[in-house]
Amino acid sequence: VLTDTLGSYTVTYNVTDSSGNPAVEVTRTVDIVDTTIPVITITGDDPQTVEVNTAYTEAGATALDNYDGDISGDIVIDTSDIDINTVDSYEVTYNVTDASGNDAVEVIRAVNVVDTTSPVITLTGDNPQQVEFETSYTELNATADDNYDGDISGDIVIDASAVDVNTLGDYSVTYNVTDASGNAAIEVTRTVEVRDTTAP
């Protein structure tokens, strides 16, 4: 019987009495089997974070079996749940079966597709903008583009409260926007110059 090698073995039992009479030999079959499941260990981060609209890179896993040893190459990895174009949480599953048909406990990695990229604000019109003294201020507006939400120009918060057209000077108008994932754009500032260019 080789306990480190799978197979069926025979154990024989014999005896002879004091008169020299041998018993009929009895045999026992000993089956050396592998019923121990392999163990999967994922490598890399769990959860794994992936920026939206970028490629997903599988971090892999290892699998060790008590009899077959390293069976990492047999792991079946299912990444079909992942949509890298949609912010959400997804699962990657890892499964493996050893040569004796023992299934490992399925291992799951969480993959979070996130948006951490800030939108970009672009001013339209002149900067600096010149306004004639004691005339009305006209906002020239701006556009905002986000990697995930697209055009979010309508969400821009414009603060022109500092502009005083009745007082000569330079004033700042600020432009801010935040995308749906909470990423704030870098604030953009336009200088508004209130000037007197009208001849007496």
Disulfide bonds with the S-S distance in Angstrom:
none
